[in-house]
Amino acid sequence: MNTILPLPHLHFKHHLPFPVQDVLRLDGKRNYTVFSLTDGTQFLSSRSLGIYETIFPESFLRIHKSCIINRDFLQNLKDDEHIAVLTDGSEVSVSRRRWAEVKQILTD
């Protein structure tokens, strides 16, 4: 199933070859974005992370300048290290500035 994301500020639609709800996290690599899916596969996009931040649903949370996670897959937080643990076991660092927001979301 393809997912079409509207990009009104770019005047075209962006097609993703997978459903948005299967995205575990997005990692920014300069002007590219790496999508990590729940089944372990990865896709590379030539769009920047900032574009996806504006068009993805509210269930996606930017936790670092180079990372957005799907909060549906947020499993645990390591307080002493400021790390978010996702359901696949991967660990992602959370910036100091966004730590309180991420912690609040997990406790709700």
Secondary structure, DSSP 8 states (H G I E B T S, - for coil): --EEEEETTTTEEEEESS-GGGEEEEEEETTEEEEEETTS-EEEESS-HHHHHHHS-TTEEEEETTEEEEGGGEEEEETTTTEEEETTS-EEE--TTTHHHHHHHHH-
